[in-house]
Amino acid sequence: MSKSACAIAVLAVLTLTHAASAQQVRLLNESRDWSSYGAGDAAGAVCFAMSKPQSITPTPDGYSQGYIYITNRPAENVVNEFNLVAGFTFQPDSVATLSVGGQSFNLFTQNDAAWLDDAGQSGALASAIRAGSSLTIEGTTAAGIKVTQTYSLSGATAAQESINSDC
C-alpha cells in the first residue's frame, strides 16, 4: 500500500471516527498486505488495522480506492469494529455480503460504506479474519451492478495484534 494512499485512508477513517485535526496519527505496524495506525485526542485513543482490495470485479465506473478497517476505540468500548469504504456508491437500502473462511456476514450499506449488520458478530469476524487467507465482499452499485472485492488477509493477524496492544 503506498504511503500517499495510506495517508488518504487514515484521514478518511479519522474523519469518520473523530476530528482529524486534533490527532497525532502514528504507524503501529506494516505487515504484508495490512497496516495499523494509532491516534489519540481528548476523546481517547483510536487504533485501526486496514487493507485495500487485491482485486475488484468488475471495476465500477468512477471507482476510487476501497479499504477495509478493523477499529478499536477503548473510551467508547468499541473493539474489532469492521468498516468497509467500498470506493463506489452502493445501491440504496442494499445489503453487502462478506465471506471469509467459510463464514458469511451481512453488511448494511450507506453511500460508499458498509458495517456489520449485527455488531455482536465483531469478535467472530475478527477471529475469522485472523484465521483466513482471503476475504470477499459482494455488493451492488447504485447502477445495479454486482461487484466483488477480494482482500488478502496476509498480515491481518499482526495488524490486529498491534491495535489490540496499543488500544
C-alpha positions as protocol buffer text, in pm:
chain_id: "A"
residue {
  index: 1
  type: MET
  ca { x: 0 y: 0 z: 0 }
}
residue {
  index: 2
  type: SER
  ca { x: 157 y: 332 z: -99 }
}
residue {
  index: 3
  type: LYS
  ca { x: 227 y: 594 z: 168 }
}
residue {
  index: 4
  type: SER
  ca { x: 1 y: 852 z: -4 }
}
residue {
  index: 5
  type: ALA
  ca { x: -286 y: 602 z: -30 }
}
residue {
  index: 6
  type: CYS
  ca { x: -240 y: 516 z: 337 }
}
residue {
  index: 7
  type: ALA
  ca { x: -238 y: 882 z: 436 }
}
residue {
  index: 8
  type: ILE
  ca { x: -564 y: 942 z: 248 }
}
residue {
  index: 9
  type: ALA
  ca { x: -722 y: 635 z: 405 }
}
residue {
  index: 10
  type: VAL
  ca { x: -603 y: 734 z: 754 }
}
residue {
  index: 11
  type: LEU
  ca { x: -761 y: 1076 z: 717 }
}
residue {
  index: 12
  type: ALA
  ca { x: -1085 y: 917 z: 594 }
}
residue {
  index: 13
  type: VAL
  ca { x: -1106 y: 687 z: 895 }
}
residue {
  index: 14
  type: LEU
  ca { x: -1024 y: 963 z: 1140 }
}
residue {
  index: 15
  type: THR
  ca { x: -1285 y: 1185 z: 983 }
}
residue {
  index: 16
  type: LEU
  ca { x: -1538 y: 905 z: 1034 }
}
residue {
  index: 17
  type: THR
  ca { x: -1435 y: 842 z: 1394 }
}
residue {
  index: 18
  type: HIS
  ca { x: -1308 y: 1170 z: 1545 }
}
residue {
  index: 19
  type: ALA
  ca { x: -1191 y: 1517 z: 1447 }
}
residue {
  index: 20
  type: ALA
  ca { x: -875 y: 1456 z: 1246 }
}
residue {
  index: 21
  type: SER
  ca { x: -721 y: 1795 z: 1312 }
}
residue {
  index: 22
  type: ALA
  ca { x: -663 y: 1725 z: 1682 }
}
residue {
  index: 23
  type: GLN
  ca { x: -498 y: 1386 z: 1639 }
}
residue {
  index: 24
  type: GLN
  ca { x: -142 y: 1271 z: 1604 }
}
residue {
  index: 25
  type: VAL
  ca { x: -151 y: 963 z: 1380 }
}
residue {
  index: 26
  type: ARG
  ca { x: 131 y: 712 z: 1412 }
}
residue {
  index: 27
  type: LEU
  ca { x: 208 y: 396 z: 1220 }
}
residue {
  index: 28
  type: LEU
  ca { x: 196 y: 97 z: 1453 }
}
residue {
  index: 29
  type: ASN
  ca { x: 278 y: -183 z: 1210 }
}
residue {
  index: 30
  type: GLU
  ca { x: 313 y: -268 z: 842 }
}
residue {
  index: 31
  type: SER
  ca { x: 283 y: -638 z: 778 }
}
residue {
  index: 32
  type: ARG
  ca { x: 245 y: -771 z: 425 }
}
residue {
  index: 33
  type: ASP
  ca { x: -94 y: -651 z: 294 }
}
residue {
  index: 34
  type: TRP
  ca { x: -206 y: -476 z: 616 }
}
residue {
  index: 35
  type: SER
  ca { x: -109 y: -163 z: 808 }
}
residue {
  index: 36
  type: SER
  ca { x: -216 y: -46 z: 1151 }
}
residue {
  index: 37
  type: TYR
  ca { x: -231 y: 303 z: 1298 }
}
residue {
  index: 38
  type: GLY
  ca { x: -297 y: 467 z: 1631 }
}
residue {
  index: 39
  type: ALA
  ca { x: -411 y: 816 z: 1725 }
}
residue {
  index: 40
  type: GLY
  ca { x: -542 y: 996 z: 2027 }
}
residue {
  index: 41
  type: ASP
  ca { x: -709 y: 1315 z: 2137 }
}
residue {
  index: 42
  type: ALA
  ca { x: -918 y: 1439 z: 2429 }
}
residue {
  index: 43
  type: ALA
  ca { x: -1188 y: 1180 z: 2344 }
}
residue {
  index: 44
  type: GLY
  ca { x: -937 y: 896 z: 2382 }
}
residue {
  index: 45
  type: ALA
  ca { x: -734 y: 658 z: 2171 }
}
residue {
  index: 46
  type: VAL
  ca { x: -836 y: 511 z: 1838 }
}
residue {
  index: 47
  type: CYS
  ca { x: -644 y: 234 z: 1664 }
}
residue {
  index: 48
  type: PHE
  ca { x: -723 y: 64 z: 1336 }
}
residue {
  index: 49
  type: ALA
  ca { x: -590 y: -202 z: 1103 }
}
residue {
  index: 50
  type: MET
  ca { x: -653 y: -160 z: 733 }
}
residue {
  index: 51
  type: SER
  ca { x: -602 y: -313 z: 391 }
}
residue {
  index: 52
  type: LYS
  ca { x: -703 y: -244 z: 32 }
}
residue {
  index: 53
  type: PRO
  ca { x: -852 y: -497 z: -211 }
}
residue {
  index: 54
  type: GLN
  ca { x: -630 y: -718 z: -421 }
}
residue {
  index: 55
  type: SER
  ca { x: -899 y: -731 z: -690 }
}
residue {
  index: 56
  type: ILE
  ca { x: -1235 y: -578 z: -777 }
}
residue {
  index: 57
  type: THR
  ca { x: -1457 y: -733 z: -1043 }
}
residue {
  index: 58
  type: PRO
  ca { x: -1596 y: -565 z: -1240 }
}
residue {
  index: 59
  type: THR
  ca { x: -1444 y: -226 z: -1171 }
}
residue {
  index: 60
  type: PRO
  ca { x: -1741 y: 12 z: -1145 }
}
residue {
  index: 61
  type: ASP
  ca { x: -1746 y: 345 z: -1326 }
}
residue {
  index: 62
  type: GLY
  ca { x: -1599 y: 618 z: -1106 }
}
residue {
  index: 63
  type: TYR
  ca { x: -1427 y: 370 z: -874 }
}
residue {
  index: 64
  type: SER
  ca { x: -1192 y: 522 z: -618 }
}
residue {
  index: 65
  type: GLN
  ca { x: -976 y: 312 z: -386 }
}
residue {
  index: 66
  type: GLY
  ca { x: -1158 y: 81 z: -143 }
}
residue {
  index: 67
  type: TYR
  ca { x: -1041 y: -18 z: 207 }
}
residue {
  index: 68
  type: ILE
  ca { x: -1145 y: -238 z: 496 }
}
residue {
  index: 69
  type: TYR
  ca { x: -1080 y: -140 z: 857 }
}
residue {
  index: 70
  type: ILE
  ca { x: -1091 y: -301 z: 1199 }
}
residue {
  index: 71
  type: THR
  ca { x: -1109 y: -30 z: 1464 }
}
residue {
  index: 72
  type: ASN
  ca { x: -1071 y: -15 z: 1844 }
}
residue {
  index: 73
  type: ARG
  ca { x: -1193 y: 287 z: 2043 }
}
residue {
  index: 74
  type: PRO
  ca { x: -1147 y: 186 z: 2409 }
}
residue {
  index: 75
  type: ALA
  ca { x: -1306 y: 501 z: 2556 }
}
residue {
  index: 76
  type: GLU
  ca { x: -1627 y: 409 z: 2371 }
}
residue {
  index: 77
  type: ASN
  ca { x: -1599 y: 35 z: 2447 }
}
residue {
  index: 78
  type: VAL
  ca { x: -1558 y: -37 z: 2075 }
}
residue {
  index: 79
  type: VAL
  ca { x: -1340 y: -337 z: 1988 }
}
residue {
  index: 80
  type: ASN
  ca { x: -1299 y: -501 z: 1646 }
}
residue {
  index: 81
  type: GLU
  ca { x: -1545 y: -271 z: 1467 }
}
residue {
  index: 82
  type: PHE
  ca { x: -1547 y: -366 z: 1098 }
}
residue {
  index: 83
  type: ASN
  ca { x: -1591 y: -96 z: 833 }
}
residue {
  index: 84
  type: LEU
  ca { x: -1570 y: -103 z: 454 }
}
residue {
  index: 85
  type: VAL
  ca { x: -1514 y: 201 z: 235 }
}
residue {
  index: 86
  type: ALA
  ca { x: -1604 y: 44 z: -99 }
}
residue {
  index: 87
  type: GLY
  ca { x: -1473 y: 301 z: -345 }
}
residue {
  index: 88
  type: PHE
  ca { x: -1815 y: 317 z: -512 }
}
residue {
  index: 89
  type: THR
  ca { x: -2168 y: 407 z: -404 }
}
residue {
  index: 90
  type: PHE
  ca { x: -2390 y: 118 z: -301 }
}
residue {
  index: 91
  type: GLN
  ca { x: -2745 y: 77 z: -424 }
}
residue {
  index: 92
  type: PRO
  ca { x: -2970 y: 243 z: -161 }
}
residue {
  index: 93
  type: ASP
  ca { x: -3115 y: 5 z: 102 }
}
residue {
  index: 94
  type: SER
  ca { x: -2895 y: -281 z: -18 }
}
residue {
  index: 95
  type: VAL
  ca { x: -2705 y: -541 z: 183 }
}
residue {
  index: 96
  type: ALA
  ca { x: -2349 y: -648 z: 106 }
}
residue {
  index: 97
  type: THR
  ca { x: -2213 y: -992 z: 198 }
}
residue {
  index: 98
  type: LEU
  ca { x: -1870 y: -1059 z: 346 }
}
residue {
  index: 99
  type: SER
  ca { x: -1729 y: -1414 z: 319 }
}
residue {
  index: 100
  type: VAL
  ca { x: -1420 y: -1540 z: 500 }
}
residue {
  index: 101
  type: GLY
  ca { x: -1314 y: -1891 z: 600 }
}
residue {
  index: 102
  type: GLY
  ca { x: -1647 y: -2048 z: 507 }
}
residue {
  index: 103
  type: GLN
  ca { x: -1843 y: -1794 z: 716 }
}
residue {
  index: 104
  type: SER
  ca { x: -2073 y: -1523 z: 582 }
}
residue {
  index: 105
  type: PHE
  ca { x: -2160 y: -1190 z: 743 }
}
residue {
  index: 106
  type: ASN
  ca { x: -2422 y: -940 z: 628 }
}
residue {
  index: 107
  type: LEU
  ca { x: -2319 y: -575 z: 599 }
}
residue {
  index: 108
  type: PHE
  ca { x: -2557 y: -282 z: 595 }
}
residue {
  index: 109
  type: THR
  ca { x: -2460 y: -18 z: 343 }
}
residue {
  index: 110
  type: GLN
  ca { x: -2482 y: 359 z: 329 }
}
residue {
  index: 111
  type: ASN
  ca { x: -2344 y: 560 z: 38 }
}
residue {
  index: 112
  type: ASP
  ca { x: -1994 y: 414 z: -18 }
}
residue {
  index: 113
  type: ALA
  ca { x: -1955 y: 248 z: 324 }
}
residue {
  index: 114
  type: ALA
  ca { x: -2069 y: -70 z: 498 }
}
residue {
  index: 115
  type: TRP
  ca { x: -2065 y: -211 z: 852 }
}
residue {
  index: 116
  type: LEU
  ca { x: -2164 y: -538 z: 1016 }
}
residue {
  index: 117
  type: ASP
  ca { x: -2541 y: -569 z: 1027 }
}
residue {
  index: 118
  type: ASP
  ca { x: -2503 y: -734 z: 1369 }
}
residue {
  index: 119
  type: ALA
  ca { x: -2229 y: -559 z: 1570 }
}
residue {
  index: 120
  type: GLY
  ca { x: -2236 y: -857 z: 1808 }
}
residue {
  index: 121
  type: GLN
  ca { x: -2052 y: -1053 z: 1539 }
}
residue {
  index: 122
  type: SER
  ca { x: -1745 y: -826 z: 1555 }
}
residue {
  index: 123
  type: GLY
  ca { x: -1536 y: -1071 z: 1757 }
}
residue {
  index: 124
  type: ALA
  ca { x: -1629 y: -1367 z: 1535 }
}
residue {
  index: 125
  type: LEU
  ca { x: -1541 y: -1169 z: 1222 }
}
residue {
  index: 126
  type: ALA
  ca { x: -1208 y: -1052 z: 1368 }
}
residue {
  index: 127
  type: SER
  ca { x: -1123 y: -1415 z: 1455 }
}
residue {
  index: 128
  type: ALA
  ca { x: -1223 y: -1536 z: 1107 }
}
residue {
  index: 129
  type: ILE
  ca { x: -1002 y: -1267 z: 952 }
}
residue {
  index: 130
  type: ARG
  ca { x: -704 y: -1377 z: 1164 }
}
residue {
  index: 131
  type: ALA
  ca { x: -761 y: -1743 z: 1066 }
}
residue {
  index: 132
  type: GLY
  ca { x: -840 y: -1688 z: 698 }
}
residue {
  index: 133
  type: SER
  ca { x: -628 y: -1629 z: 390 }
}
residue {
  index: 134
  type: SER
  ca { x: -867 y: -1411 z: 190 }
}
residue {
  index: 135
  type: LEU
  ca { x: -1191 y: -1223 z: 233 }
}
residue {
  index: 136
  type: THR
  ca { x: -1451 y: -1134 z: -30 }
}
residue {
  index: 137
  type: ILE
  ca { x: -1722 y: -872 z: -23 }
}
residue {
  index: 138
  type: GLU
  ca { x: -2009 y: -871 z: -271 }
}
residue {
  index: 139
  type: GLY
  ca { x: -2225 y: -562 z: -307 }
}
residue {
  index: 140
  type: THR
  ca { x: -2443 y: -389 z: -561 }
}
residue {
  index: 141
  type: THR
  ca { x: -2355 y: -47 z: -701 }
}
residue {
  index: 142
  type: ALA
  ca { x: -2604 y: 237 z: -732 }
}
residue {
  index: 143
  type: ALA
  ca { x: -2620 y: 143 z: -1104 }
}
residue {
  index: 144
  type: GLY
  ca { x: -2732 y: -211 z: -1013 }
}
residue {
  index: 145
  type: ILE
  ca { x: -2402 y: -387 z: -1093 }
}
residue {
  index: 146
  type: LYS
  ca { x: -2291 y: -668 z: -860 }
}
residue {
  index: 147
  type: VAL
  ca { x: -1926 y: -609 z: -761 }
}
residue {
  index: 148
  type: THR
  ca { x: -1689 y: -848 z: -583 }
}
residue {
  index: 149
  type: GLN
  ca { x: -1387 y: -720 z: -391 }
}
residue {
  index: 150
  type: THR
  ca { x: -1121 y: -965 z: -274 }
}
residue {
  index: 151
  type: TYR
  ca { x: -882 y: -881 z: 12 }
}
residue {
  index: 152
  type: SER
  ca { x: -567 y: -1064 z: 118 }
}
residue {
  index: 153
  type: LEU
  ca { x: -552 y: -1146 z: 488 }
}
residue {
  index: 154
  type: SER
  ca { x: -174 y: -1183 z: 485 }
}
residue {
  index: 155
  type: GLY
  ca { x: -56 y: -963 z: 773 }
}
residue {
  index: 156
  type: ALA
  ca { x: -403 y: -923 z: 927 }
}
residue {
  index: 157
  type: THR
  ca { x: -310 y: -1106 z: 1249 }
}
residue {
  index: 158
  type: ALA
  ca { x: -4 y: -888 z: 1311 }
}
residue {
  index: 159
  type: ALA
  ca { x: -206 y: -573 z: 1235 }
}
residue {
  index: 160
  type: GLN
  ca { x: -483 y: -675 z: 1476 }
}
residue {
  index: 161
  type: GLU
  ca { x: -232 y: -766 z: 1746 }
}
residue {
  index: 162
  type: SER
  ca { x: -73 y: -421 z: 1716 }
}
residue {
  index: 163
  type: ILE
  ca { x: -405 y: -237 z: 1756 }
}
residue {
  index: 164
  type: ASN
  ca { x: -506 y: -464 z: 2044 }
}
residue {
  index: 165
  type: SER
  ca { x: -181 y: -394 z: 2228 }
}
residue {
  index: 166
  type: ASP
  ca { x: -190 y: -18 z: 2160 }
}
residue {
  index: 167
  type: CYS
  ca { x: -565 y: 32 z: 2228 }
}
